[in-house]
């Protein structure tokens, strides 16, 4: 299983400040739980992995990341893939960096 946190050797995008603020504001513990979310940077590399506990917390995170402008490549999947329940990417036409 992947560990929560930043992936060593990857660049942290500017939009991560908003993710970090959201996690702190919601008091989401990102190092425990069975729901696993991966987030890619604009270089198409996973830079952050977040474990959440409970469906409500997971759904809060999903809605926030979608509203931020990221797309979940596993949105229509009912089974995890490669250990991830959600896999958020920066869309090609996005202004996120």
N, C-alpha and C positions, 0 to 999 in steps of 0.2 A: 504494500500500500504506500502511496506517496505521502510524504510528510508535508504538513501545513507550513506555509511561509513562502519566502522568495526563493526562486531557483538560482543557485549560484552560477555566475558567469553570464547572466542575462541582464539586459538593460531594463530599468524600471521606468515606465512611461509617466509623463506628467499627470495623466488622468488618475494615476494611482493615489494621489493625494486625496481625491474625492472618495475613493473606495476606503482608504484608511480612516477618513473622517466619519464615514457612514458606519463602519464597523465599531468605532469607538463610541459614537453617539448611541447606537443600538445595543452597545455592550455585548457584542457577539464574540464569543470565544472561538477563535479560528483554528485551534489546535486540538479540538476534540469533536467527536461526532462521526456519524457514518455517512453523511452526504458530502460528496467531494466535488468541488468546483475548480476547474482550471481556467486561467485567464492568460490569453496571449497578448504580447505587445505588438506594435505596428510592424516589427520585423518577423512576425509570424512564429515567434518562439514563446513557449509557455514561460512566463516569468513569475507567476504566483499561483499557489495552490491553497485553497481554503476548505477546511473541514468544518461542517456545521452540524449541530445536534438538533433534531426535531424538524418536522415539516414546516412549521410556521417560520422559523428562522431561515431555513433554506429558501422558502418562497419569498421572504422579504429581500434576501440577497439577490435572487433571480430578478425580481421586479426592479430593484435598484440598478443592477448592471444593464438590464435592457433599457431602462429610462436614460441611462448614461450614454447609450448609443452603441453598446456592444451587442453582438448577435450570438445566440446560443446554437452551436452546430448540432447539439443533441436535443433540441427543443421538442421534436416529434418522436423521440426515441423513448421507449418504455423500459429499456434495460441500460445499465451503465455500459460504457465502452472504454476499454483500456484503463479501467479503474475510476473513471470520472462519470458523475451523474449529469454534470453540465460542463460544456466546453465553450467558453466565450472568446470571440475573436473580434478584431477591429475590422468592420466592413471596408471594402475597397474604396468606397466613395465617402468614407468618414473623414472628419476633420480632427478626430482624436489623435493624439501622439503621445 
